[in-house]
C-alpha cells in the first residue's frame, strides 16, 4: 500500500486504484463484463436491503460496493478502447440536462407527475419501440409491470377496474381448463397469462406486485419460523405431527399477527 495510503480518497483515486488492480491483481485481471454481471445484481439487492433496514452505515458501505461495479465495467471498456468512466459521466450529464428542461430549460412542470409524464414522452420519442428500454433480466413481476405501464402511456390499456377484474377471471378459467387437460406446456402458458393479468390488476389497484410478493415472502418466513418453534416445543419430530396440527400452529401465528 506504499504510496497509496491517504486520510481521505477521491473519485480520481478510485479510478487509479481500479487501474492498478486490473494490472496487478490476478482475480481482477481475469474479470469480464459477463463474469461481473452477477455481482452487479447482488450489490444492488444489498443496497436495497440496507435501505429497508434503515442501516445507514451499511448503506454507505453497500453504495460503495455498488459504485465499484460501473467503475470496474468502465475500466474494462477503456482497456478495450470502447469508452471510459468519464465518457459514462459525460453521457449521463447530457441525458439529465436534456430530460429535465423544466430545470435546465424553458419547459414548465410543477408536480412530480408532470415531470414523469414529460420524461416518458421524451423517451418514447427517442426510441424505436414503445416497449424499448425494459431490461430482459428484471424480476418477472417487475418487468411485466413496466411493460404494461409503457403500453399504457400510448393508450394501450384497459378502460377501467372492472375490465381488468374480468380479464383475471378469464385467465383463471383458461388456466384451470389447462390443468384439467393435464398438458404441462399449456398449463405453464396459461399460468404465465394469469400472472400477467394479476400484475395488471395490481397496477390498477396501485399496488407494487414485486413488493407485495416480497412482503408475502417475509410473512411466510416469520410464520413458518413460528411453526418450527412450536414443533420444537412439542418435543415431536415433523413426521410425528399431522398436517392438521401443523396448520393449527400456522393459524395461531396468523392470529398473533406474525
C-alpha positions as CSV (number, residue, x, y, z in Angstrom):
1,X,0.0,0.0,0.0
2,X,3.1,2.2,-0.1
3,X,2.3,5.5,-1.8
4,X,-1.4,4.8,-1.8
5,X,-2.2,5.5,1.9
6,X,-4.2,8.7,2.4
7,X,-6.5,10.2,5.1
8,X,-9.3,10.6,2.5
9,X,-9.7,9.4,-1.1
10,X,-11.3,10.9,-4.1
11,X,-13.1,9.7,-7.2
12,X,-9.8,10.1,-9.1
13,X,-8.1,7.8,-6.5
14,X,-10.8,5.2,-7.1
15,X,-10.2,5.3,-10.9
16,X,-6.4,4.9,-10.3
17,X,-6.9,2.1,-7.8
18,X,-9.1,0.2,-10.2
19,X,-6.5,0.7,-12.9
20,X,-3.8,-0.7,-10.6
21,X,-5.9,-3.7,-9.7
22,X,-6.5,-4.6,-13.3
23,X,-2.8,-4.5,-13.9
24,X,-1.6,-6.4,-10.8
25,X,-4.4,-8.5,-9.2
26,X,-4.8,-11.9,-10.8
27,X,-8.6,-12.0,-9.9
28,X,-9.3,-8.5,-11.1
29,X,-7.4,-9.1,-14.3
30,X,-9.4,-12.2,-15.0
31,X,-12.8,-10.5,-14.9
32,X,-15.0,-9.6,-17.9
33,X,-18.3,-7.8,-18.4
34,X,-20.1,-11.2,-18.3
35,X,-18.3,-12.5,-15.2
36,X,-19.2,-9.3,-13.3
37,X,-23.0,-9.4,-14.1
38,X,-23.9,-11.4,-11.0
39,X,-22.0,-9.0,-8.7
40,X,-23.9,-6.0,-10.1
41,X,-27.2,-7.8,-9.3
42,X,-26.0,-8.9,-5.8
43,X,-24.8,-5.5,-4.8
44,X,-28.0,-3.8,-6.0
45,X,-30.1,-6.1,-3.7
46,X,-27.7,-5.5,-0.8
47,X,-28.2,-1.7,-1.2
48,X,-32.0,-2.3,-1.1
49,X,-31.6,-4.5,2.0
50,X,-29.7,-1.8,3.8
51,X,-32.3,0.8,2.9
52,X,-35.2,-1.3,4.1
53,X,-33.3,-2.0,7.4
54,X,-32.6,1.8,7.7
55,X,-29.0,0.8,8.4
56,X,-27.2,4.0,7.2
57,X,-23.7,2.7,7.9
58,X,-24.4,-0.4,5.9
59,X,-26.0,1.7,3.2
60,X,-22.8,3.8,2.9
61,X,-20.7,0.7,2.5
62,X,-23.1,-1.0,0.1
63,X,-23.4,2.1,-2.1
64,X,-19.6,1.9,-2.3
65,X,-19.7,-1.7,-3.3
66,X,-22.3,-0.9,-6.0
67,X,-20.3,2.1,-7.3
68,X,-17.4,-0.3,-7.8
69,X,-19.3,-2.1,-10.5
70,X,-19.6,0.7,-13.0
71,X,-16.0,1.7,-12.3
72,X,-15.0,-1.9,-13.0
73,X,-17.0,-2.2,-16.2
74,X,-15.8,1.2,-17.4
75,X,-12.2,0.2,-16.8
76,X,-12.6,-3.0,-18.8
77,X,-14.2,-0.9,-21.6
78,X,-11.4,1.6,-21.5
79,X,-8.8,-1.2,-21.9
80,X,-10.8,-2.5,-24.9
81,X,-10.7,1.0,-26.5
82,X,-14.5,1.5,-26.2
83,X,-15.1,4.2,-23.6
84,X,-14.0,5.2,-20.1
85,X,-15.8,6.3,-16.9
86,X,-15.5,10.0,-17.9
87,X,-17.5,9.2,-21.1
88,X,-20.1,7.5,-18.9
89,X,-20.4,10.6,-16.7
90,X,-20.5,12.9,-19.7
91,X,-23.3,10.9,-21.4
92,X,-25.3,10.8,-18.1
93,X,-25.0,14.6,-17.6
94,X,-26.1,15.3,-21.1
95,X,-29.1,13.0,-20.7
96,X,-30.1,14.5,-17.4
97,X,-30.0,18.0,-18.8
98,X,-31.9,17.0,-21.9
99,X,-34.6,15.2,-20.0
100,X,-35.1,18.0,-17.4
101,X,-35.9,21.1,-19.5
102,X,-38.1,22.3,-16.6
103,X,-34.8,22.7,-14.6
104,X,-32.3,23.5,-17.3
105,X,-34.6,24.9,-20.0
106,X,-37.9,26.8,-20.6
107,X,-40.4,23.9,-20.0
108,X,-42.7,24.1,-17.1
109,X,-43.5,21.2,-14.7
110,X,-44.9,22.0,-11.2
111,X,-45.6,18.4,-10.0
112,X,-43.7,15.2,-9.9
113,X,-46.4,13.6,-12.0
114,X,-45.9,16.3,-14.8
115,X,-42.1,15.7,-14.7
116,X,-42.6,11.9,-15.1
117,X,-45.2,12.4,-17.9
118,X,-42.8,14.7,-19.8
119,X,-39.9,12.3,-19.2
120,X,-41.8,9.3,-20.6
121,X,-42.9,11.3,-23.6
122,X,-39.3,12.2,-24.5
123,X,-38.1,8.7,-24.0
124,X,-40.8,7.4,-26.4
125,X,-39.8,9.9,-29.0
126,X,-36.1,8.8,-28.7
127,X,-36.8,5.1,-29.1
128,X,-37.8,2.8,-32.0
129,X,-40.4,0.9,-29.9
130,X,-42.7,1.9,-27.0
131,X,-41.5,-1.1,-25.1
132,X,-37.8,-0.5,-25.6
133,X,-35.7,0.0,-22.5
134,X,-37.3,-2.6,-20.3
135,X,-34.4,-4.9,-19.3
136,X,-34.9,-8.6,-20.0
137,X,-33.3,-9.7,-16.8
138,X,-35.6,-7.7,-14.4
139,X,-37.6,-9.8,-12.0
140,X,-40.5,-11.1,-14.0
141,X,-43.2,-9.3,-12.0
142,X,-41.4,-6.0,-12.2
143,X,-40.8,-6.5,-15.9
144,X,-44.4,-7.2,-16.5
145,X,-45.5,-4.1,-14.7
146,X,-43.0,-1.9,-16.6
147,X,-44.2,-3.3,-20.0
148,X,-47.8,-2.7,-19.1
149,X,-47.0,0.9,-17.9
150,X,-45.2,1.7,-21.2
151,X,-48.1,0.3,-23.3
152,X,-50.5,2.3,-21.1
153,X,-48.6,5.6,-21.9
154,X,-49.8,5.4,-25.6
155,X,-53.3,4.4,-24.7
156,X,-53.0,0.6,-25.0
157,X,-54.7,-0.3,-21.7
158,X,-57.9,-1.3,-20.1
159,X,-60.6,1.3,-19.6
160,X,-61.4,0.6,-16.0
161,X,-61.0,-1.7,-13.0
162,X,-64.0,-3.9,-13.9
163,X,-62.4,-4.8,-17.3
164,X,-59.2,-5.9,-15.6
165,X,-61.1,-7.9,-13.0
166,X,-62.9,-9.8,-15.7
167,X,-59.6,-10.4,-17.5
168,X,-58.2,-12.0,-14.3
169,X,-61.3,-14.3,-14.1
170,X,-61.0,-15.2,-17.8
171,X,-57.3,-16.1,-17.4
172,X,-58.1,-18.2,-14.3
173,X,-60.7,-20.2,-16.2
174,X,-58.3,-20.8,-19.1
175,X,-55.6,-21.8,-16.6
176,X,-57.9,-24.2,-14.8
177,X,-59.1,-25.7,-18.1
178,X,-55.4,-26.4,-19.0
179,X,-54.9,-28.0,-15.6
180,X,-57.8,-30.3,-16.2
181,X,-56.4,-31.3,-19.6
182,X,-53.1,-32.1,-18.0
183,X,-51.0,-30.5,-20.8
184,X,-47.9,-29.3,-18.9
185,X,-46.9,-26.9,-21.7
186,X,-50.3,-25.3,-21.9
187,X,-50.5,-25.1,-18.1
188,X,-47.3,-23.1,-18.0
189,X,-48.5,-20.9,-20.8
190,X,-51.9,-20.1,-19.1
191,X,-50.2,-19.7,-15.7
192,X,-48.0,-17.0,-17.2
193,X,-51.0,-15.3,-18.7
194,X,-52.8,-15.4,-15.3
195,X,-49.8,-13.9,-13.5
196,X,-49.6,-11.2,-16.2
197,X,-53.2,-10.4,-15.7
198,X,-52.7,-10.2,-11.9
199,X,-49.9,-7.7,-12.3
200,X,-52.3,-5.6,-14.4
201,X,-54.9,-5.9,-11.6
202,X,-52.2,-4.8,-9.0
203,X,-51.4,-1.8,-11.3
204,X,-55.0,-0.6,-11.3
205,X,-55.1,-1.0,-7.5
206,X,-51.9,1.0,-7.3
207,X,-50.1,-1.9,-5.7
208,X,-46.4,-2.8,-6.4
209,X,-46.7,-6.5,-7.3
210,X,-43.0,-7.2,-6.6
211,X,-43.1,-5.5,-3.2
212,X,-46.4,-7.2,-2.4
213,X,-44.9,-10.7,-3.1
214,X,-41.8,-9.8,-1.2
215,X,-43.9,-8.9,1.8
216,X,-45.8,-12.2,1.4
217,X,-42.4,-14.0,1.4
218,X,-41.4,-12.3,4.7
219,X,-44.8,-13.2,6.3
220,X,-44.3,-16.8,5.2
221,X,-40.8,-16.9,6.7
222,X,-41.9,-15.4,10.0
223,X,-45.0,-17.7,10.3
224,X,-43.0,-20.8,9.3
225,X,-40.4,-19.9,11.9
226,X,-43.2,-19.8,14.5
227,X,-44.4,-23.2,13.3
228,X,-40.8,-24.5,13.7
229,X,-40.7,-23.1,17.2
230,X,-43.9,-24.9,18.1
231,X,-42.7,-28.1,16.6
232,X,-39.6,-28.0,18.9
233,X,-41.7,-27.1,21.9
234,X,-44.0,-30.2,21.2
235,X,-40.9,-32.4,21.6
236,X,-42.0,-34.2,18.4
237,X,-40.5,-34.6,15.0
238,X,-42.1,-33.1,11.9
239,X,-43.0,-36.7,10.8
240,X,-44.9,-37.3,14.1
241,X,-47.2,-34.3,13.6
242,X,-50.2,-34.3,11.2
243,X,-50.8,-31.6,8.6
244,X,-53.8,-30.6,10.7
245,X,-51.6,-30.0,13.7
246,X,-49.1,-28.0,11.7
247,X,-51.9,-25.9,10.2
248,X,-53.1,-25.2,13.7
249,X,-49.7,-23.7,14.6
250,X,-49.8,-21.7,11.3
251,X,-53.3,-20.3,12.1
252,X,-52.1,-19.4,15.6
253,X,-49.2,-17.4,14.1
254,X,-51.7,-15.6,11.9
255,X,-54.0,-14.8,14.9
256,X,-50.9,-13.3,16.6
257,X,-50.3,-11.1,13.5
258,X,-46.9,-12.7,12.9
